[in-house]
């Protein structure tokens, strides 16, 4: 096996073990292979190894790579393209045109622009609300630093979720968060636990039939995220090694 295949299988095994320890079904966890800055050749190699979910965080990279990959594998290859980065207003059309799932919706202006474009091109985009539970200023997302105690924060989150769920072209799939990079595991786990509880609360508030999905956990902390209920983990370095730079 190639290095990439070996790493991929090691991550899959880790996901399986962590899920079983948490008494969860490993099949309920989607591994999103983060391919930002990696070339199309690497994506094709990853596809051959069995990966089907790929995550990009620059809209122009997604716009460039998807057609090239589809030229090689066909449009019905089974690949799901996840846009996982912060989205600038002027690039919403690229995500509306080329992403299959969007993980980082952090404000209504972006939601409205996406909806308009999605209506124009007849597409639907499953979407995660990005929630900032940790309180890090460097992180995007709706402020949820004190959501359990703040009626104002809860109202903002609920209004955001309800508005997104009603917008044409968008479907509310879940919530996403990022834990601090260099924090104690106990603190990171608390961030994930609070995000899960927020998702459960929002589901009940909105009267949704199915649980909201949870996009949380990266190379450094995905085991902690899975233990707290993550349904989507976004993993790059553990599979591909250190990121390539342009």
Buried (B, 14 or more C-beta within 10 A) or exposed (E): EEEBBEBBBEBBEBBBEBBEEBEBEBEEBBBBBBBBBBEBEBBBBBBEBEBBBBBBBBBEBBBBBBEBBBEEBEEEEEBBBBBBBBBEEEBBBBBBBBBBBBBBBBBBEBBBBBBBBBBEEEBEBBBBBBBBBBEBEEBBBBBBBEBEEBEEBBEBBBEBBEBBBEBEBBEBBBBBBBBBEEBEEEEBBBBBBBBBBBBBBBBEBEEBEEEBBBBBBBBBBBBBBBBBBBBBBBBBEBBBEEEEEE
